[in-house]
């Protein structure tokens, strides 16, 4: 099986965290992006919803 994260420039752990926050807490992609930026992690909304 190929790596599903091969096209992203950000670590798989950050992607998993963003998706978990999006799904578990029913946050909007914008809210997830803002929470991660507050923690010092630069991520775009496109990464959260892809």
mmCIF entry with sequence, helices, sheets and N, C-alpha, C, O atoms, coordinates in Angstrom:
data_MODEL
# 
_entry.id   MODEL 
# 
_entity.id                         1 
_entity.type                       polymer 
_entity.pdbx_number_of_molecules   1 
# 
_entity_poly.entity_id                      1 
_entity_poly.type                           'polypeptide(L)' 
_entity_poly.nstd_linkage                   no 
_entity_poly.nstd_monomer                   no 
_entity_poly.pdbx_seq_one_letter_code       
;(UNK)(UNK)(UNK)(UNK)(UNK)(UNK)(UNK)(UNK)(UNK)(UNK)(UNK)(UNK)(UNK)(UNK)(UNK)(UNK)
(UNK)(UNK)(UNK)(UNK)(UNK)(UNK)(UNK)(UNK)(UNK)(UNK)(UNK)(UNK)(UNK)(UNK)(UNK)(UNK)
(UNK)(UNK)(UNK)(UNK)(UNK)(UNK)(UNK)(UNK)(UNK)(UNK)(UNK)(UNK)(UNK)(UNK)(UNK)(UNK)
(UNK)(UNK)
;
_entity_poly.pdbx_seq_one_letter_code_can   XXXXXXXXXXXXXXXXXXXXXXXXXXXXXXXXXXXXXXXXXXXXXXXXXX 
_entity_poly.pdbx_strand_id                 A 
# 
loop_
_entity_poly_seq.entity_id 
_entity_poly_seq.num 
_entity_poly_seq.mon_id 
_entity_poly_seq.hetero 
1 1  UNK n 
1 2  UNK n 
1 3  UNK n 
1 4  UNK n 
1 5  UNK n 
1 6  UNK n 
1 7  UNK n 
1 8  UNK n 
1 9  UNK n 
1 10 UNK n 
1 11 UNK n 
1 12 UNK n 
1 13 UNK n 
1 14 UNK n 
1 15 UNK n 
1 16 UNK n 
1 17 UNK n 
1 18 UNK n 
1 19 UNK n 
1 20 UNK n 
1 21 UNK n 
1 22 UNK n 
1 23 UNK n 
1 24 UNK n 
1 25 UNK n 
1 26 UNK n 
1 27 UNK n 
1 28 UNK n 
1 29 UNK n 
1 30 UNK n 
1 31 UNK n 
1 32 UNK n 
1 33 UNK n 
1 34 UNK n 
1 35 UNK n 
1 36 UNK n 
1 37 UNK n 
1 38 UNK n 
1 39 UNK n 
1 40 UNK n 
1 41 UNK n 
1 42 UNK n 
1 43 UNK n 
1 44 UNK n 
1 45 UNK n 
1 46 UNK n 
1 47 UNK n 
1 48 UNK n 
1 49 UNK n 
1 50 UNK n 
# 
_struct_asym.id          A 
_struct_asym.entity_id   1 
# 
loop_
_struct_conf.conf_type_id 
_struct_conf.id 
_struct_conf.pdbx_PDB_helix_id 
_struct_conf.beg_label_comp_id 
_struct_conf.beg_label_asym_id 
_struct_conf.beg_label_seq_id 
_struct_conf.pdbx_beg_PDB_ins_code 
_struct_conf.end_label_comp_id 
_struct_conf.end_label_asym_id 
_struct_conf.end_label_seq_id 
_struct_conf.pdbx_end_PDB_ins_code 
_struct_conf.beg_auth_comp_id 
_struct_conf.beg_auth_asym_id 
_struct_conf.beg_auth_seq_id 
_struct_conf.end_auth_comp_id 
_struct_conf.end_auth_asym_id 
_struct_conf.end_auth_seq_id 
_struct_conf.pdbx_PDB_helix_class 
_struct_conf.details 
_struct_conf.pdbx_PDB_helix_length 
HELX_P HELX_P1 AA1 UNK A 12 ? UNK A 24 ? UNK A 12 UNK A 24 1 ? 13 
HELX_P HELX_P2 AA2 UNK A 29 ? UNK A 38 ? UNK A 29 UNK A 38 1 ? 10 
HELX_P HELX_P3 AA3 UNK A 45 ? UNK A 49 ? UNK A 45 UNK A 49 1 ? 5  
# 
_struct_conf_type.id          HELX_P 
_struct_conf_type.criteria    ? 
_struct_conf_type.reference   ? 
# 
loop_
_atom_site.group_PDB 
_atom_site.id 
_atom_site.type_symbol 
_atom_site.label_atom_id 
_atom_site.label_alt_id 
_atom_site.label_comp_id 
_atom_site.label_asym_id 
_atom_site.label_entity_id 
_atom_site.label_seq_id 
_atom_site.pdbx_PDB_ins_code 
_atom_site.Cartn_x 
_atom_site.Cartn_y 
_atom_site.Cartn_z 
_atom_site.occupancy 
_atom_site.B_iso_or_equiv 
_atom_site.pdbx_formal_charge 
_atom_site.auth_seq_id 
_atom_site.auth_comp_id 
_atom_site.auth_asym_id 
_atom_site.auth_atom_id 
_atom_site.pdbx_PDB_model_num 
ATOM 1   N N  . UNK A 1 1  ? 0.847   -1.188 0.000  1.00 0.00 ? 1  UNK A N  1 
ATOM 2   C CA . UNK A 1 1  ? 0.000   0.000  0.000  1.00 0.00 ? 1  UNK A CA 1 
ATOM 3   C C  . UNK A 1 1  ? 0.886   1.242  0.000  1.00 0.00 ? 1  UNK A C  1 
ATOM 4   O O  . UNK A 1 1  ? 1.856   1.321  0.753  1.00 0.00 ? 1  UNK A O  1 
ATOM 5   N N  . UNK A 1 2  ? 0.550   2.201  -0.841 1.00 0.00 ? 2  UNK A N  1 
ATOM 6   C CA . UNK A 1 2  ? 1.358   3.420  -0.919 1.00 0.00 ? 2  UNK A CA 1 
ATOM 7   C C  . UNK A 1 2  ? 1.003   4.378  0.224  1.00 0.00 ? 2  UNK A C  1 
ATOM 8   O O  . UNK A 1 2  ? -0.057  4.271  0.840  1.00 0.00 ? 2  UNK A O  1 
ATOM 9   N N  . UNK A 1 3  ? 1.887   5.284  0.478  1.00 0.00 ? 3  UNK A N  1 
ATOM 10  C CA . UNK A 1 3  ? 1.726   6.250  1.560  1.00 0.00 ? 3  UNK A CA 1 
ATOM 11  C C  . UNK A 1 3  ? 0.668   7.291  1.192  1.00 0.00 ? 3  UNK A C  1 
ATOM 12  O O  . UNK A 1 3  ? 0.849   8.008  0.208  1.00 0.00 ? 3  UNK A O  1 
ATOM 13  N N  . UNK A 1 4  ? -0.428  7.399  1.945  1.00 0.00 ? 4  UNK A N  1 
ATOM 14  C CA . UNK A 1 4  ? -1.474  8.379  1.608  1.00 0.00 ? 4  UNK A CA 1 
ATOM 15  C C  . UNK A 1 4  ? -1.059  9.828  1.837  1.00 0.00 ? 4  UNK A C  1 
ATOM 16  O O  . UNK A 1 4  ? -1.748  10.741 1.383  1.00 0.00 ? 4  UNK A O  1 
ATOM 17  N N  . UNK A 1 5  ? 0.049   10.056 2.530  1.00 0.00 ? 5  UNK A N  1 
ATOM 18  C CA . UNK A 1 5  ? 0.510   11.412 2.837  1.00 0.00 ? 5  UNK A CA 1 
ATOM 19  C C  . UNK A 1 5  ? 1.624   11.874 1.898  1.00 0.00 ? 5  UNK A C  1 
ATOM 20  O O  . UNK A 1 5  ? 2.231   12.915 2.149  1.00 0.00 ? 5  UNK A O  1 
ATOM 21  N N  . UNK A 1 6  ? 1.905   11.149 0.846  1.00 0.00 ? 6  UNK A N  1 
ATOM 22  C CA . UNK A 1 6  ? 3.067   11.437 -0.001 1.00 0.00 ? 6  UNK A CA 1 
ATOM 23  C C  . UNK A 1 6  ? 2.989   12.782 -0.715 1.00 0.00 ? 6  UNK A C  1 
ATOM 24  O O  . UNK A 1 6  ? 4.026   13.331 -1.088 1.00 0.00 ? 6  UNK A O  1 
ATOM 25  N N  . UNK A 1 7  ? 1.799   13.324 -0.916 1.00 0.00 ? 7  UNK A N  1 
ATOM 26  C CA . UNK A 1 7  ? 1.662   14.589 -1.642 1.00 0.00 ? 7  UNK A CA 1 
ATOM 27  C C  . UNK A 1 7  ? 1.643   15.819 -0.728 1.00 0.00 ? 7  UNK A C  1 
ATOM 28  O O  . UNK A 1 7  ? 1.580   16.947 -1.218 1.00 0.00 ? 7  UNK A O  1 
ATOM 29  N N  . UNK A 1 8  ? 1.697   15.617 0.573  1.00 0.00 ? 8  UNK A N  1 
ATOM 30  C CA . UNK A 1 8  ? 1.649   16.726 1.520  1.00 0.00 ? 8  UNK A CA 1 
ATOM 31  C C  . UNK A 1 8  ? 3.049   17.107 1.980  1.00 0.00 ? 8  UNK A C  1 
ATOM 32  O O  . UNK A 1 8  ? 3.924   16.251 2.112  1.00 0.00 ? 8  UNK A O  1 
ATOM 33  N N  . UNK A 1 9  ? 3.251   18.387 2.220  1.00 0.00 ? 9  UNK A N  1 
ATOM 34  C CA . UNK A 1 9  ? 4.546   18.872 2.698  1.00 0.00 ? 9  UNK A CA 1 
ATOM 35  C C  . UNK A 1 9  ? 4.588   19.009 4.212  1.00 0.00 ? 9  UNK A C  1 
ATOM 36  O O  . UNK A 1 9  ? 5.551   19.551 4.753  1.00 0.00 ? 9  UNK A O  1 
ATOM 37  N N  . UNK A 1 10 ? 3.582   18.539 4.890  1.00 0.00 ? 10 UNK A N  1 
ATOM 38  C CA . UNK A 1 10 ? 3.495   18.646 6.344  1.00 0.00 ? 10 UNK A CA 1 
ATOM 39  C C  . UNK A 1 10 ? 3.495   17.235 6.922  1.00 0.00 ? 10 UNK A C  1 
ATOM 40  O O  . UNK A 1 10 ? 3.127   16.287 6.228  1.00 0.00 ? 10 UNK A O  1 
ATOM 41  N N  . UNK A 1 11 ? 3.892   17.084 8.153  1.00 0.00 ? 11 UNK A N  1 
ATOM 42  C CA . UNK A 1 11 ? 4.035   15.746 8.726  1.00 0.00 ? 11 UNK A CA 1 
ATOM 43  C C  . UNK A 1 11 ? 2.673   15.056 8.881  1.00 0.00 ? 11 UNK A C  1 
ATOM 44  O O  . UNK A 1 11 ? 1.662   15.715 9.123  1.00 0.00 ? 11 UNK A O  1 
ATOM 45  N N  . UNK A 1 12 ? 2.657   13.746 8.741  1.00 0.00 ? 12 UNK A N  1 
ATOM 46  C CA . UNK A 1 12 ? 1.416   12.982 8.903  1.00 0.00 ? 12 UNK A CA 1 
ATOM 47  C C  . UNK A 1 12 ? 0.780   13.162 10.283 1.00 0.00 ? 12 UNK A C  1 
ATOM 48  O O  . UNK A 1 12 ? -0.444  13.114 10.406 1.00 0.00 ? 12 UNK A O  1 
ATOM 49  N N  . UNK A 1 13 ? 1.589   13.366 11.313 1.00 0.00 ? 13 UNK A N  1 
ATOM 50  C CA . UNK A 1 13 ? 1.045   13.538 12.660 1.00 0.00 ? 13 UNK A CA 1 
ATOM 51  C C  . UNK A 1 13 ? 0.207   14.803 12.760 1.00 0.00 ? 13 UNK A C  1 
ATOM 52  O O  . UNK A 1 13 ? -0.841  14.805 13.406 1.00 0.00 ? 13 UNK A O  1 
ATOM 53  N N  . UNK A 1 14 ? 0.659   15.879 12.126 1.00 0.00 ? 14 UNK A N  1 
ATOM 54  C CA . UNK A 1 14 ? -0.090  17.137 12.145 1.00 0.00 ? 14 UNK A CA 1 
ATOM 55  C C  . UNK A 1 14 ? -1.391  16.978 11.364 1.00 0.00 ? 14 UNK A C  1 
ATOM 56  O O  . UNK A 1 14 ? -2.432  17.481 11.786 1.00 0.00 ? 14 UNK A O  1 
ATOM 57  N N  . UNK A 1 15 ? -1.340  16.293 10.247 1.00 0.00 ? 15 UNK A N  1 
ATOM 58  C CA . UNK A 1 15 ? -2.556  16.058 9.460  1.00 0.00 ? 15 UNK A CA 1 
ATOM 59  C C  . UNK A 1 15 ? -3.550  15.241 10.261 1.00 0.00 ? 15 UNK A C  1 
ATOM 60  O O  . UNK A 1 15 ? -4.740  15.553 10.281 1.00 0.00 ? 15 UNK A O  1 
ATOM 61  N N  . UNK A 1 16 ? -3.075  14.203 10.919 1.00 0.00 ? 16 UNK A N  1 
ATOM 62  C CA . UNK A 1 16 ? -3.974  13.372 11.742 1.00 0.00 ? 16 UNK A CA 1 
ATOM 63  C C  . UNK A 1 16 ? -4.597  14.194 12.875 1.00 0.00 ? 16 UNK A C  1 
ATOM 64  O O  . UNK A 1 16 ? -5.784  14.046 13.164 1.00 0.00 ? 16 UNK A O  1 
ATOM 65  N N  . UNK A 1 17 ? -3.813  15.051 13.510 1.00 0.00 ? 17 UNK A N  1 
ATOM 66  C CA . UNK A 1 17 ? -4.328  15.904 14.579 1.00 0.00 ? 17 UNK A CA 1 
ATOM 67  C C  . UNK A 1 17 ? -5.410  16.836 14.055 1.00 0.00 ? 17 UNK A C  1 
ATOM 68  O O  . UNK A 1 17 ? -6.461  16.985 14.680 1.00 0.00 ? 17 UNK A O  1 
ATOM 69  N N  . UNK A 1 18 ? -5.162  17.459 12.921 1.00 0.00 ? 18 UNK A N  1 
ATOM 70  C CA . UNK A 1 18 ? -6.130  18.389 12.347 1.00 0.00 ? 18 UNK A CA 1 
ATOM 71  C C  . UNK A 1 18 ? -7.429  17.678 11.973 1.00 0.00 ? 18 UNK A C  1 
ATOM 72  O O  . UNK A 1 18 ? -8.516  18.187 12.244 1.00 0.00 ? 18 UNK A O  1 
ATOM 73  N N  . UNK A 1 19 ? -7.319  16.524 11.361 1.00 0.00 ? 19 UNK A N  1 
ATOM 74  C CA . UNK A 1 19 ? -8.520  15.777 10.960 1.00 0.00 ? 19 UNK A CA 1 
ATOM 75  C C  . UNK A 1 19 ? -9.275  15.286 12.192 1.00 0.00 ? 19 UNK A C  1 
ATOM 76  O O  . UNK A 1 19 ? -10.506 15.300 12.208 1.00 0.00 ? 19 UNK A O  1 
ATOM 77  N N  . UNK A 1 20 ? -8.550  14.852 13.226 1.00 0.00 ? 20 UNK A N  1 
ATOM 78  C CA . UNK A 1 20 ? -9.198  14.414 14.462 1.00 0.00 ? 20 UNK A CA 1 
ATOM 79  C C  . UNK A 1 20 ? -9.974  15.552 15.107 1.00 0.00 ? 20 UNK A C  1 
ATOM 80  O O  . UNK A 1 20 ? -11.097 15.357 15.572 1.00 0.00 ? 20 UNK A O  1 
ATOM 81  N N  . UNK A 1 21 ? -9.373  16.750 15.135 1.00 0.00 ? 21 UNK A N  1 
ATOM 82  C CA . UNK A 1 21 ? -10.060 17.908 15.716 1.00 0.00 ? 21 UNK A CA 1 
ATOM 83  C C  . UNK A 1 21 ? -11.297 18.263 14.896 1.00 0.00 ? 21 UNK A C  1 
ATOM 84  O O  . UNK A 1 21 ? -12.346 18.595 15.448 1.00 0.00 ? 21 UNK A O  1 
ATOM 85  N N  . UNK A 1 22 ? -11.165 18.189 13.583 1.00 0.00 ? 22 UNK A N  1 
ATOM 86  C CA . UNK A 1 22 ? -12.266 18.507 12.668 1.00 0.00 ? 22 UNK A CA 1 
ATOM 87  C C  . UNK A 1 22 ? -13.434 17.539 12.869 1.00 0.00 ? 22 UNK A C  1 
ATOM 88  O O  . UNK A 1 22 ? -14.590 17.959 12.908 1.00 0.00 ? 22 UNK A O  1 
ATOM 89  N N  . UNK A 1 23 ? -13.134 16.252 12.996 1.00 0.00 ? 23 UNK A N  1 
ATOM 90  C CA . UNK A 1 23 ? -14.183 15.231 13.103 1.00 0.00 ? 23 UNK A CA 1 
ATOM 91  C C  . UNK A 1 23 ? -14.733 15.103 14.524 1.00 0.00 ? 23 UNK A C  1 
ATOM 92  O O  . UNK A 1 23 ? -15.949 15.094 14.717 1.00 0.00 ? 23 UNK A O  1 
ATOM 93  N N  . UNK A 1 24 ? -13.856 15.004 15.510 1.00 0.00 ? 24 UNK A N  1 
ATOM 94  C CA . UNK A 1 24 ? -14.282 14.732 16.883 1.00 0.00 ? 24 UNK A CA 1 
ATOM 95  C C  . UNK A 1 24 ? -15.039 15.892 17.514 1.00 0.00 ? 24 UNK A C  1 
ATOM 96  O O  . UNK A 1 24 ? -16.034 15.682 18.207 1.00 0.00 ? 24 UNK A O  1 
ATOM 97  N N  . UNK A 1 25 ? -14.577 17.105 17.278 1.00 0.00 ? 25 UNK A N  1 
ATOM 98  C CA . UNK A 1 25 ? -15.177 18.260 17.930 1.00 0.00 ? 25 UNK A CA 1 
ATOM 99  C C  . UNK A 1 25 ? -16.083 19.071 17.017 1.00 0.00 ? 25 UNK A C  1 
ATOM 100 O O  . UNK A 1 25 ? -16.561 20.137 17.403 1.00 0.00 ? 25 UNK A O  1 
ATOM 101 N N  . UNK A 1 26 ? -16.323 18.568 15.800 1.00 0.00 ? 26 UNK A N  1 
ATOM 102 C CA . UNK A 1 26 ? -17.216 19.217 14.828 1.00 0.00 ? 26 UNK A CA 1 
ATOM 103 C C  . UNK A 1 26 ? -16.853 20.694 14.624 1.00 0.00 ? 26 UNK A C  1 
ATOM 104 O O  . UNK A 1 26 ? -17.720 21.567 14.601 1.00 0.00 ? 26 UNK A O  1 
ATOM 105 N N  . UNK A 1 27 ? -15.556 20.945 14.477 1.00 0.00 ? 27 UNK A N  1 
ATOM 106 C CA . UNK A 1 27 ? -15.080 22.298 14.228 1.00 0.00 ? 27 UNK A CA 1 
ATOM 107 C C  . UNK A 1 27 ? -15.053 22.568 12.732 1.00 0.00 ? 27 UNK A C  1 
ATOM 108 O O  . UNK A 1 27 ? -14.955 21.641 11.928 1.00 0.00 ? 27 UNK A O  1 
ATOM 109 N N  . UNK A 1 28 ? -15.139 23.812 12.371 1.00 0.00 ? 28 UNK A N  1 
ATOM 110 C CA . UNK A 1 28 ? -14.998 24.167 10.968 1.00 0.00 ? 28 UNK A CA 1 
ATOM 111 C C  . UNK A 1 28 ? -13.511 24.126 10.610 1.00 0.00 ? 28 UNK A C  1 
ATOM 112 O O  . UNK A 1 28 ? -12.661 24.246 11.493 1.00 0.00 ? 28 UNK A O  1 
ATOM 113 N N  . UNK A 1 29 ? -13.189 23.959 9.332  1.00 0.00 ? 29 UNK A N  1 
ATOM 114 C CA . UNK A 1 29 ? -11.780 23.979 8.937  1.00 0.00 ? 29 UNK A CA 1 
ATOM 115 C C  . UNK A 1 29 ? -11.072 25.267 9.358  1.00 0.00 ? 29 UNK A C  1 
ATOM 116 O O  . UNK A 1 29 ? -9.890  25.245 9.700  1.00 0.00 ? 29 UNK A O  1 
ATOM 117 N N  . UNK A 1 30 ? -11.785 26.373 9.333  1.00 0.00 ? 30 UNK A N  1 
ATOM 118 C CA . UNK A 1 30 ? -11.185 27.646 9.765  1.00 0.00 ? 30 UNK A CA 1 
ATOM 119 C C  . UNK A 1 30 ? -10.842 27.602 11.253 1.00 0.00 ? 30 UNK A C  1 
ATOM 120 O O  . UNK A 1 30 ? -9.780  28.080 11.651 1.00 0.00 ? 30 UNK A O  1 
ATOM 121 N N  . UNK A 1 31 ? -11.726 27.034 12.084 1.00 0.00 ? 31 UNK A N  1 
ATOM 122 C CA . UNK A 1 31 ? -11.454 26.931 13.522 1.00 0.00 ? 31 UNK A CA 1 
ATOM 123 C C  . UNK A 1 31 ? -10.259 26.026 13.795 1.00 0.00 ? 31 UNK A C  1 
ATOM 124 O O  . UNK A 1 31 ? -9.428  26.327 14.653 1.00 0.00 ? 31 UNK A O  1 
ATOM 125 N N  . UNK A 1 32 ? -10.174 24.916 13.064 1.00 0.00 ? 32 UNK A N  1 
ATOM 126 C CA . UNK A 1 32 ? -9.031  24.012 13.231 1.00 0.00 ? 32 UNK A CA 1 
ATOM 127 C C  . UNK A 1 32 ? -7.744  24.733 12.863 1.00 0.00 ? 32 UNK A C  1 
ATOM 128 O O  . UNK A 1 32 ? -6.746  24.638 13.577 1.00 0.00 ? 32 UNK A O  1 
ATOM 129 N N  . UNK A 1 33 ? -7.770  25.450 11.752 1.00 0.00 ? 33 UNK A N  1 
ATOM 130 C CA . UNK A 1 33 ? -6.588  26.198 11.320 1.00 0.00 ? 33 UNK A CA 1 
ATOM 131 C C  . UNK A 1 33 ? -6.168  27.198 12.396 1.00 0.00 ? 33 UNK A C  1 
ATOM 132 O O  . UNK A 1 33 ? -4.983  27.295 12.716 1.00 0.00 ? 33 UNK A O  1 
ATOM 133 N N  . UNK A 1 34 ? -7.118  27.938 12.956 1.00 0.00 ? 34 UNK A N  1 
ATOM 134 C CA . UNK A 1 34 ? -6.806  28.931 13.985 1.00 0.00 ? 34 UNK A CA 1 
ATOM 135 C C  . UNK A 1 34 ? -6.244  28.285 15.250 1.00 0.00 ? 34 UNK A C  1 
ATOM 136 O O  . UNK A 1 34 ? -5.304  28.811 15.846 1.00 0.00 ? 34 UNK A O  1 
ATOM 137 N N  . UNK A 1 35 ? -6.810  27.150 15.666 1.00 0.00 ? 35 UNK A N  1 
ATOM 138 C CA . UNK A 1 35 ? -6.296  26.465 16.855 1.00 0.00 ? 35 UNK A CA 1 
ATOM 139 C C  . UNK A 1 35 ? -4.863  25.988 16.641 1.00 0.00 ? 35 UNK A C  1 
ATOM 140 O O  . UNK A 1 35 ? -4.033  26.092 17.544 1.00 0.00 ? 35 UNK A O  1 
ATOM 141 N N  . UNK A 1 36 ? -4.571  25.471 15.461 1.00 0.00 ? 36 UNK A N  1 
ATOM 142 C CA . UNK A 1 36 ? -3.222  24.997 15.200 1.00 0.00 ? 36 UNK A CA 1 
ATOM 143 C C  . UNK A 1 36 ? -2.231  26.147 15.076 1.00 0.00 ? 36 UNK A C  1 
ATOM 144 O O  . UNK A 1 36 ? -1.086  26.025 15.511 1.00 0.00 ? 36 UNK A O  1 
ATOM 145 N N  . UNK A 1 37 ? -2.653  27.252 14.495 1.00 0.00 ? 37 UNK A N  1 
ATOM 146 C CA . UNK A 1 37 ? -1.772  28.429 14.406 1.00 0.00 ? 37 UNK A CA 1 
ATOM 147 C C  . UNK A 1 37 ? -1.449  28.935 15.808 1.00 0.00 ? 37 UNK A C  1 
ATOM 148 O O  . UNK A 1 37 ? -0.322  29.354 16.072 1.00 0.00 ? 37 UNK A O  1 
ATOM 149 N N  . UNK A 1 38 ? -2.426  28.900 16.704 1.00 0.00 ? 38 UNK A N  1 
ATOM 150 C CA . UNK A 1 38 ? -2.172  29.299 18.093 1.00 0.00 ? 38 UNK A CA 1 
ATOM 151 C C  . UNK A 1 38 ? -1.099  28.428 18.739 1.00 0.00 ? 38 UNK A C  1 
ATOM 152 O O  . UNK A 1 38 ? -0.387  28.880 19.635 1.00 0.00 ? 38 UNK A O  1 
ATOM 153 N N  . UNK A 1 39 ? -0.983  27.177 18.285 1.00 0.00 ? 39 UNK A N  1 
ATOM 154 C CA . UNK A 1 39 ? 0.022   26.259 18.816 1.00 0.00 ? 39 UNK A CA 1 
ATOM 155 C C  . UNK A 1 39 ? 1.342   26.333 18.051 1.00 0.00 ? 39 UNK A C  1 
ATOM 156 O O  . UNK A 1 39 ? 2.286   25.606 18.357 1.00 0.00 ? 39 UNK A O  1 
ATOM 157 N N  . UNK A 1 40 ? 1.400   27.224 17.047 1.00 0.00 ? 40 UNK A N  1 
ATOM 158 C CA . UNK A 1 40 ? 2.628   27.390 16.284 1.00 0.00 ? 40 UNK A CA 1 
ATOM 159 C C  . UNK A 1 40 ? 2.743   26.486 15.078 1.00 0.00 ? 40 UNK A C  1 
ATOM 160 O O  . UNK A 1 40 ? 3.831   26.325 14.526 1.00 0.00 ? 40 UNK A O  1 
ATOM 161 N N  . UNK A 1 41 ? 1.632   25.887 14.658 1.00 0.00 ? 41 UNK A N  1 
ATOM 162 C CA . UNK A 1 41 ? 1.636   24.989 13.507 1.00 0.00 ? 41 UNK A CA 1 
ATOM 163 C C  . UNK A 1 41 ? 0.919   25.677 12.358 1.00 0.00 ? 41 UNK A C  1 
ATOM 164 O O  . UNK A 1 41 ? -0.285  25.926 12.430 1.00 0.00 ? 41 UNK A O  1 
ATOM 165 N N  . UNK A 1 42 ? 1.664   25.989 11.289 1.00 0.00 ? 42 UNK A N  1 
ATOM 166 C CA . UNK A 1 42 ? 1.077   26.632 10.117 1.00 0.00 ? 42 UNK A CA 1 
ATOM 167 C C  . UNK A 1 42 ? 0.475   25.554 9.219  1.00 0.00 ? 42 UNK A C  1 
ATOM 168 O O  . UNK A 1 42 ? 1.185   24.663 8.752  1.00 0.00 ? 42 UNK A O  1 
ATOM 169 N N  . UNK A 1 43 ? -0.820  25.635 8.981  1.00 0.00 ? 43 UNK A N  1 
ATOM 170 C CA . UNK A 1 43 ? -1.523  24.652 8.159  1.00 0.00 ? 43 UNK A CA 1 
ATOM 171 C C  . UNK A 1 43 ? -2.644  25.377 7.431  1.00 0.00 ? 43 UNK A C  1 
ATOM 172 O O  . UNK A 1 43 ? -3.175  26.365 7.938  1.00 0.00 ? 43 UNK A O  1 
ATOM 173 N N  . UNK A 1 44 ? -3.004  24.903 6.265  1.00 0.00 ? 44 UNK A N  1 
ATOM 174 C CA . UNK A 1 44 ? -4.081  25.543 5.513  1.00 0.00 ? 44 UNK A CA 1 
ATOM 175 C C  . UNK A 1 44 ? -5.376  24.751 5.664  1.00 0.00 ? 44 UNK A C  1 
ATOM 176 O O  . UNK A 1 44 ? -5.359  23.570 6.011  1.00 0.00 ? 44 UNK A O  1 
ATOM 177 N N  . UNK A 1 45 ? -6.478  25.407 5.403  1.00 0.00 ? 45 UNK A N  1 
ATOM 178 C CA . UNK A 1 45 ? -7.779  24.743 5.475  1.00 0.00 ? 45 UNK A CA 1 
ATOM 179 C C  . UNK A 1 45 ? -7.872  23.593 4.476  1.00 0.00 ? 45 UNK A C  1 
ATOM 180 O O  . UNK A 1 45 ? -8.546  22.597 4.737  1.00 0.00 ? 45 UNK A O  1 
ATOM 181 N N  . UNK A 1 46 ? -7.208  23.725 3.348  1.00 0.00 ? 46 UNK A N  1 
ATOM 182 C CA . UNK A 1 46 ? -7.237  22.673 2.343  1.00 0.00 ? 46 UNK A CA 1 
ATOM 183 C C  . UNK A 1 46 ? -6.659  21.365 2.869  1.00 0.00 ? 46 UNK A C  1 
ATOM 184 O O  . UNK A 1 46 ? -7.103  20.287 2.475  1.00 0.00 ? 46 UNK A O  1 
ATOM 185 N N  . UNK A 1 47 ? -5.686  21.453 3.747  1.00 0.00 ? 47 UNK A N  1 
ATOM 186 C CA . UNK A 1 47 ? -5.105  20.251 4.350  1.00 0.00 ? 47 UNK A CA 1 
ATOM 187 C C  . UNK A 1 47 ? -6.098  19.589 5.288  1.00 0.00 ? 47 UNK A C  1 
ATOM 188 O O  . UNK A 1 47 ? -6.139  18.361 5.373  1.00 0.00 ? 47 UNK A O  1 
ATOM 189 N N  . UNK A 1 48 ? -6.889  20.366 5.985  1.00 0.00 ? 48 UNK A N  1 
ATOM 190 C CA . UNK A 1 48 ? -7.861  19.827 6.934  1.00 0.00 ? 48 UNK A CA 1 
ATOM 191 C C  . UNK A 1 48 ? -8.990  19.109 6.212  1.00 0.00 ? 48 UNK A C  1 
ATOM 192 O O  . UNK A 1 48 ? -9.398  18.024 6.626  1.00 0.00 ? 48 UNK A O  1 
ATOM 193 N N  . UNK A 1 49 ? -9.498  19.700 5.136  1.00 0.00 ? 49 UNK A N  1 
ATOM 194 C CA . UNK A 1 49 ? -10.672 19.117 4.502  1.00 0.00 ? 49 UNK A CA 1 
ATOM 195 C C  . UNK A 1 49 ? -10.351 18.164 3.375  1.00 0.00 ? 49 UNK A C  1 
ATOM 196 O O  . UNK A 1 49 ? -11.268 17.618 2.762  1.00 0.00 ? 49 UNK A O  1 
ATOM 197 N N  . UNK A 1 50 ? -9.082  17.944 3.076  1.00 0.00 ? 50 UNK A N  1 
ATOM 198 C CA . UNK A 1 50 ? -8.770  16.999 1.992  1.00 0.00 ? 50 UNK A CA 1 
ATOM 199 C C  . UNK A 1 50 ? -8.698  15.585 2.476  1.00 0.00 ? 50 UNK A C  1 
ATOM 200 O O  . UNK A 1 50 ? -8.446  14.674 1.687  1.00 0.00 ? 50 UNK A O  1 
# 
